[in-house]
Structures are given as structure tokens and as C-alpha cells.
Amino acid sequence: MKKILMFLIILTFVLPLCVLSVELFELPDLTRPSIFLINNNRAYILEDATVSIYDLKNFKLIKKFGKAGEGPKEFKYDPNDGRPLSMSFYKGKLIVNSTNKMSFFKENGDYLSEKKIPVDKILFPVKGKYLGIGPTMNVEEKKQYLGFTLYSRDFKSTDVIFLSDFEMSNTVKILLPMTTFTYNPVYKDKVYVNSRSDEFRIEVLNSEGKKEYVIKKDYPRIRVPDNFKEDALEYFRTSPRYKRAFEFVKKVLKVREFYPPIRDIQIVDDNIYIITFKRQGDLWELLKLDLKGNEKGRTFMKLSEYELISFYPVFYSIYKDKIYSLVEDEDDEVWKIHVTDFK
């Protein structure tokens, strides 16, 4: 009896958050999604140049809008360049970022306005400015890296606030697994950047790009498996997007000894949710921290397969203590929503 009691006590401390239930919803009309977001009791899925809005209770389609084009309510999109559009929310507005254009909509999908922009980056408003994520020049090295830049509202002044280690021009090395960054790093006009590939570290910057504090966590390093490079080369050899560059990739591909500590971040309701590379079968570890980095719990969740090179978000969203993940069921050849209670 004492052993059973002790086991229950240990579980109370080790598992402060637990998975209570899982619901599944099928989306048979979905074929190639690029962005999946949850906001205000609705799910938003961007596919090519079209946004679909679903009711969060039953995932019935509410509205579908958008197409490729140059006019209002249209998005500058070329399906042949392999780069999807981006989509985010800011102060109750849905923003679709296409090539050199930001389009603004109400949460119900009604069109509001559009803004022509002189830079070709993924943009997020932040307190009277814009944060741009994309190719950024390192002047000293004369190379472009994935970087974070603050732009004034008129785009006439710029301030590079972070440069990653991912080369985007004059590439002499493709280093995998790549360090990925939170798709929307802006929360309450602060910027959250997981700034190291070898350390569990998140820098929190204010709207001027100045560091306010750092979140650091001791986290066990996860070794990259021996067959990673072989599997990666097979991926590049067969991928429709990358197979033409296979011979080049084969020459410059390098593999890290350890995975980066952080795979993805979402900041929701004053909590930081972090996906790591720790696995339980086909499930991925999800940590929940407060905004200062104190851990509030962890669980494991279903996710779509890990992409070797991706600058876009993982298909999941946290809303009211539920995890919504969009996963392709290859056996049934249909995309499914997995809804998991997480309290």
C-alpha cells in the first residue's frame, strides 16, 4: 500500500499536466495546407492562395476566400516558386502576407484593406513597427542568413536585431537538423527568439529590439541518429522541391551531433509552449512555461512529420487548454484534426 501511495505522489509531481482525451475530425477537401491557426473559436487554414475558416466545435466550413492575383482580396502567389504565403493575427485582424503585400481582414474573413510593402519578408506588426523575418545580410561576411529585422512603419529605417546560423546565399554548408524559429515571435509587442542551436535559450526583446531578459533551461541534449544523413540525402533525392539540387546538397550537407533543444515555440495566453525533439513513438514532447520561463508542465502530442528545411509553422495551435494539431493520415489519404485536452 505504501509503494502504491508513493507511486501516486511521484506521478503528481512528474506529470503536472496530462492528456485527458483526443478527438479526431477529418478535412477531406484539404490537400496541401501551409498555415494552420486557431483564433477566437475558429480554425484558419491557408492552402495555396485560399483561406478556409472552420467552426472550432465541429470543424464545419464557415467561409472560404482568396485567390492568386494582383487586385484587392487577391494574393500575389506563384505556386511554382515553392514558397507558401504566410498568415497571422494581430489585435483582432487576420493578416495575409503575400509577395510585397499585406492584406488585412476581419476575423470572419471580411476584407478590410491592403498595404504594399517594399520588402519581401514575412512581416508581423509590433507596436507601430514591423518585424520582418527572412534573408538578412551579414555585412562583414557578405552573406545572407535567416534574420530578424525591425522596420519603421514607412520602411525607411531598419534595425537588424538577430542573425541566425542558417545561410541563405553563397551557401557552402547546409547544416542539419536546422535551427527553426517561432513562426510568429511577437506577443504583446515583445519579440521571443530561440537564439541558440546548442542551448535551450530564449531571448525576450522589447519593441525597440533591446534585450529585456533571457530564458534558459537545463535540458538533456538529444543525439542525432547515425542514419540521419542517409535519410536526409534520400529525402533531397526524391523531394519534388529539392531533387534538382540533389548533387549540390550532397556536397555541402553537414549533420549536427545533437538536435537543437527547441523545435518550435508558440506564445498563447501568457504561456510559452515549446516543442522539443524528444519523442515517444510518433508523439512529440510539448513543454508549457510561463513568460519568465518557469515550467508549468509537459505532455506529448501528435504532429505532422518533421520537415528537414522549413521556415513555416508546425501544424498545431493551442487554444483554451486544448492542443489542435493538423496531421496527414497517409493510410486514409486525408488530413485530420487531433484535439487533445491539456490541463
Secondary structure, DSSP 8 states (H G I E B T S, - for coil): -HHHHHHHHHHHHH-SS-EEEEEEEEETT-SSEEEEEEETTEEEEEETTEEEEEETTT--EEEEE--BSSSTT-B---GGG----EEEEETTEEEEEETTEEEEE-TTS-EEEEEE-SS-SEEEEETTEEEEEEEEEETTTTEEEEEEEEE-TTS--EEEEEEEEEE-SS-S-EEES-----SS-EETTEEEEE--SSS-EEEEE-TTS-EEEEEE------B--TTHHHHHHHHHHH-TTTGGGHHHHHHHEEE-SB--S-SEEEEETTEEEEEEEEEETTEEEEEEEETT--EEEEEEEE-----SS--S--SEEEETTEEEEEEEETTTTEEEEEEEEE-
